[in-house]
Amino acid sequence: MTRTAVAVLAALLLLAVGGRAAWSQQDEIDQLKKAVADLQKRIDTLEEKQKKEAEMEAKAPKPVESGFGKIKLGGLMQNWITSDSGPDAHESYRLRRMELKVSGDINERAGWTVMFDPAKNLLLNAGPPVSANQRTTILQDAFMAYKINDNWTVDIGQEKLPLSLEGLQSSAKLDTVERALFMTGARNASIGYGDVRSLGIQLKGRFQQADLTLGLVNDAGELQNTTDSNDSKNITGRFVVRPPGAEGLQLGISGFAGGGAGATSLTRNRLGGEALYQHEGWTLKSEYMTGTDQAAAGGPDFDRTGWYFHVGKQLNPKWEAVARYDTWDPDEIGNGGVNPEEKDTVVGFNYLLEQFHAKLQLNYVHKNFDGVEDRNQILVNAQTAW
């Protein structure tokens, strides 16, 4: 091979290598340009999103500010559909509850709660003089809570008396459409055996295996929202234990001792026991409540008793089946006539759209009375709670 041919070949090799290197660099430049363009596109998209969010935030209503401390708003609305075979009953829609609850914390120890129920129907007390029945006014809870330590709290004001398991259960979390007879029947007679309120002081202790509530109050629930009518104060309390080694089991006792409304402080005594067991979707609970009431000064005492047994089964996350046998004897001595003993058999379903926050309940109730014709009821509850 001549020197000229070698020189030409070398030149060709140099051109080839140089061209390959130049092509490789151009490819890298093109890839970088594409990456920069993609990054710029993402930045533009993010800036546009942030701009829209800022515009929406500017248009959104401003949060409510408290005068001091923190405030929490809650509520419960229950709309009922009822059908009753009783002679004076009618099929009807009913706004059963419209509870509006406001609570807050002043600091880490002091808090407060106020709750209204505008769905209450105001009733009048027979005179003379005629006056408003304070138990039917819309103000329900109004108390201050002072936290002594991690276990003990003192409440001062008006709230539920510590009577019965179901009496203290939130209305939003009831297993059936209505509470047990010893509460609803007694409430209709203007006496309190649970789910009633009074003004006073309550000391509450909360522990891993037990709860204790002790109270000194005006009355047994007759004088809600008003001052006491005598100098006597009444003792009430509830003790609940969750036995170690028995997961899901809860046992309790509650009571009230003293007097009620009236210048002579009429007799009002209550004593009840409760049991609750929850396991693998099953709920078994039962309560027994007995008491003595004096209707008038110097008059006879009425001995009253009620109890129920309840079974519930969570069929799936949305559906629950319930069944209950419930009794209430408003006058153990004088059965029949004006005060007949009542025995209810309840079956039904709960459909949980969003746990208890949105649910539908359907109950069929067969009511049996001593000496009075039986009745049948259909109760439907459409509920939202927040």
Secondary structure, DSSP 4 states (H G I P E B T S, - for coil): --HHHHHHHHHHHHHHHHHHHHHHHHHHHHHHHHHHHHHHHHHHHHHHHHHHHHHHHHHSPPPP--SSSEEEEEEEEEEEEEEE-STT---EEEEEEEEEEEEEESSSSEEEEEEE-TTPPP-EE-SSSPEE-GGGSSEEEEEEEEE-SSSEEEEEEEEE-S--HHHHS-GGG-SSSS--HHHHHHHHTT--SSS-EEEEEEEEEE-SSEEEEEEEES-SSTTTTS--SSS--EEEEEEEE--TT-TTEEEEEEEEEEE-STTTT-EEEEEEEEEEEEETTEEEEEEEEEEEEESSTT--EEEEEEEEEEEEEE-SSSEEEEEEEEEEES-SSS-STTS--EEEEEEEEEEEEETTTEEEEEEEEEEEETTEEEEEEEEEEEEEE-
